[in-house]
């Protein structure tokens, strides 16, 4: 076996570490270097605040988009419901039911039906304004003019424009 000899020269620190001529790492910074470091720290801080502000704006905009989408969905459902209700209310069966029950109208018989033929708008003249008043015109089938205001309005409208045609067909 080989014996290791002790070396006494490693028992103390090397002399170059104890050298006072060596510059330390913590030398004082000049005034200009301090200002540059402070500016860098301040710019990083302001950049961080700006990034946080942008993220907050992005989250706020996302929330507004979500809110508007839910509002749009709600309005779409309301439009769908209203269009279904419009279709239901404008069905011919319902119109007939309302006309017969609420307005007092009756389905016409073939014997009591009055057919009114009108002239085109270009052919009407002022001579038609001399027609007899609507109260003097009798409806076929003896309908009561005072009880049903809708029929009365239709008779007045037709009588003012084409009184002679209605009077000749009613008799």
C-alpha positions in Angstrom: 0.0 0.0 0.0 0.9 3.4 -0.6 1.0 5.8 2.2 -0.2 9.4 1.7 2.1 12.0 2.9 0.8 14.9 4.8 1.3 18.2 3.2 1.5 21.0 5.5 1.2 23.8 3.0 -2.6 23.4 2.7 -3.3 24.1 6.3 -3.6 27.8 5.9 -5.6 30.0 3.4 -4.0 30.8 0.2 -2.3 34.2 0.3 -4.0 35.6 -2.7 -7.4 35.6 -0.8 -5.8 37.7 1.9 -4.6 40.2 -0.7 -5.9 43.7 0.1 -5.3 45.0 -3.4 -8.1 43.0 -4.8 -11.3 45.0 -5.6 -14.5 44.0 -3.7 -17.7 43.3 -5.6 -19.7 45.9 -3.7 -18.1 49.0 -5.0 -20.3 52.1 -4.5 -22.3 53.1 -7.6 -21.9 56.5 -9.2 -24.8 58.9 -9.2 -25.5 58.2 -12.9 -25.6 54.5 -12.3 -28.0 54.9 -9.4 -30.3 57.0 -11.6 -30.2 54.4 -14.4 -31.1 51.6 -11.9 -33.9 53.7 -10.4 -35.3 54.4 -13.9 -35.2 50.7 -14.8 -37.0 49.7 -11.6 -39.6 52.5 -12.1 -40.1 51.4 -15.8 -40.6 47.8 -14.8 -43.1 48.8 -12.1 -45.0 51.1 -14.5 -45.0 48.3 -17.1 -46.4 45.9 -14.5 -49.2 48.3 -13.6 -50.0 48.8 -17.3 -50.2 45.0 -17.9 -52.5 44.6 -14.9 -54.7 47.4 -16.2 -54.9 45.7 -19.6 -55.9 42.4 -18.1 -58.6 44.2 -16.0 -60.0 45.8 -19.2 -60.0 42.5 -20.9 -61.9 40.8 -18.1 -64.4 43.7 -18.0 -64.9 43.5 -21.7 -65.4 39.7 -21.5 -68.0 40.2 -18.8 -69.8 42.8 -21.0 -69.8 40.4 -23.9 -71.2 37.6 -21.8 -73.9 39.9 -20.5 -74.9 41.0 -24.0 -75.0 37.4 -25.2 -77.4 36.4 -22.5 -79.5 39.5 -23.2 -79.5 38.6 -26.9 -80.6 35.0 -26.1 -83.4 36.3 -24.0 -84.5 38.7 -26.7 -84.4 35.9 -29.3 -86.6 33.8 -27.1 -89.1 36.7 -26.7 -89.1 37.2 -30.5 -89.8 33.5 -31.0 -92.6 33.5 -28.4 -94.2 36.7 -29.9 -94.0 35.3 -33.5 -95.7 32.1 -32.3 -98.4 34.2 -30.5 -98.8 36.3 -33.7 -99.3 33.1 -35.7 -101.8 31.8 -33.2 -103.8 35.1 -33.1 -103.9 35.5 -36.8 -105.1 32.0 -37.6 -108.3 32.0 -39.6 -110.1 29.8 -37.1 -109.4 32.2 -34.3 -110.5 35.2 -36.4 -113.7 33.5 -37.2 -114.3 32.7 -33.5 -113.7 36.3 -32.5 -115.9 37.7 -35.2 -118.8 35.4 -34.4 -118.6 35.6 -30.5 -117.3 39.0 -29.6 -118.3 41.1 -32.6 -121.7 39.5 -33.2 -121.1 38.6 -36.8 -122.8 35.7 -38.4 -121.8 33.5 -41.3 -123.7 34.6 -44.4 -126.2 32.4 -46.1 -126.1 32.1 -49.8 -129.5 33.8 -50.0 -128.5 36.8 -47.9 -125.1 37.4 -49.3 -124.5 40.7 -51.0 -121.8 40.8 -53.7 -120.4 44.3 -54.3 -118.5 44.9 -57.5 -116.3 47.9 -57.4 -114.9 50.0 -60.2 -111.1 50.6 -60.4 -109.9 53.8 -58.7 -109.2 55.6 -62.0 -112.8 55.4 -63.2 -114.5 56.8 -60.1 -115.6 60.4 -60.5 -117.2 63.1 -58.4 -120.6 62.0 -59.6 -120.5 59.0 -57.3 -120.5 61.4 -54.3 -124.2 62.1 -54.9 -125.1 58.7 -53.5 -127.8 58.4 -50.8 -126.6 58.4 -47.2 -125.7 55.1 -45.6 -128.7 55.1 -43.3 -131.1 54.9 -46.2 -129.4 51.7 -47.6 -131.0 48.5 -46.4 -128.8 45.4 -46.0 -130.0 42.2 -47.6 -131.3 39.8 -45.0 -132.5 42.6 -42.7 -129.4 42.9 -40.5 -129.7 45.5 -37.8 -127.4 48.4 -38.6 -127.4 49.9 -35.1 -126.3 46.8 -33.2 -123.2 46.0 -35.2 -120.8 48.9 -35.7 -118.4 47.0 -37.8 -121.0 46.2 -40.4 -122.2 49.8 -40.2 -118.7 51.1 -40.9 -118.3 48.7 -43.9 -121.7 49.8 -45.3 -120.7 53.5 -44.9 -117.4 52.9 -46.6 -119.0 51.0 -49.5 -122.0 53.4 -49.7 -119.7 56.5 -50.0 -117.7 55.1 -52.9 -120.3 52.9 -54.7 -123.7 53.8 -53.4 -125.5 53.1 -56.7 -124.1 49.6 -57.1 -125.0 48.6 -53.5 -128.5 50.0 -53.8 -129.3 48.3 -57.0 -127.9 44.9 -55.8 -129.7 45.1 -52.4 -133.1 45.3 -53.9 
